[in-house]
Amino acid sequence: MEAIASAAIRSCRCGAFELRELANLAWSVAPLKCADGPLFDAIAAAAIRKISWPDRAPGPGTAGDSRHPVALFSLVHALAESDHLGDAVSDAVLAAVSRHADVLDADVLDAAPGSTGRHRGPAEDTAGAADPDRPLVFLDRPQVCVLWKPAGWTVSVSNKHGLEARDREDAGKPLQEWITAQLGPHYPIARDPSAAHGLLHRLDRETSGFLLCGKSYRGYYAAQLQFEARRVQKGYVCLCRGFVARVPQLLQYPLRVCERCSVVEPDGRYASTEIQSVGHFTGNGGDRFSLVELQLHTGRMHQIRAHMNHCGHALVGDLTYGGFARPKWCTRLFLHAYKLRVGIEGVRIDAKCALPLDLRSMLLALTPVEVAPLRLAATCLSADRSTDSR
């Protein structure tokens, strides 16, 4: 391995690799989690030189072009996966994809600038004017917006930068159609399926909560860079079976997709889920449940559901993992994406939303075992809020 690494370092230094080849090289060694960083340093230095070359024109290009954001984001993702992504590479990639985006925005953008006002989330609308079963813009900023996705809506589009078309249920309402109708008249990217209509990530059909959506190509690519660099904090709340240990835990079980499910396999893809806080509850029949606050550090298919089931704590309402029937008081999968934090070109977005009404009703059907669950439950039931700062 040392001889191979030395040869690769020499090739990097002499400029033998194109950007896509540098990304492939980084991916080939990223799973090894090498403590010795000279090879990654050489990859980063070579990439910066390639990205900064004057002949790297900012035209839209094609996905197969080494100048295209697909190749740049692949490189960033590989370096982040190996814990060797530095600010120099990140800054160079941001400059390159911003030039690329500005060309696209100049070609198509003819709408008025976006609002900077805040749209209320469904839990705030106590008068019932907002339909809790319809998406809405929770937080609106010039380059991006935070969308509220109710349960029952699907994200069935994909881009070439990591968002996968994984939701195949026929019963769901397509979120991309809502985005096209509501945002498309003002923001051309919302009408562009090749850019996933601006969507940066996804939620399963039965999961409610936040999604980040670009309103311009510049905002879309800047936000995509943050996702690839693992600089986005996504917080979730779930209710699962049994008493989960009330200590912080980091679940790092590799996952492999198998027939629309994710299973823990030694040769699967690296996946990391952090359990941050836990509250214990009981049902009328004495059944044990845990309200769990989690943070995702990777975004694998059904990651929370697969990890919690592997630990013996299947999510309540999950008919795919665990094999349990739903309790009478359970109307759907109890999983909610309640928090989204990200910095995009100097603007820090921090959005939180309370449990929607259906999950509130499910939680209120249970009895807390001690005071600690009351604190966590109060947080989940509290009013929505959002902040941003420069």
Secondary structure, DSSP 4 states (H G I P E B T S, - for coil): -HHHHHHHHHHHHTT---HHHHHHHHHHHGGGT-S--HHHHHHHHHHHHHHH-TT-------TTSTTSHHHHHHHHHHHHHTT---HHHHHHHHHHHHHHHHHHHHHH--SPPPP--BPPPGGG-TTS-S-TTS-EEEEE-SSEEEEEE-TTEE-----SSS-------SSSEEHHHHHHHHTTTT-GGGG-GGGGGGB-S---TT-EEEEEEESSHHHHHHHHHHHHTT--EEEEEEEEES---SS-EEE---EEEETTEEEE-TTSB---EEEEEEEEEE-TT--EEEEEEEEESS--TTHHHHHHHHTT-PBTT-SSSS-PPPPTT--S--EEEEEEEEEETTEEEEEE-PPPHHHHHHHHTSEESSHHHHHHHHHHHSPPEEEEE-
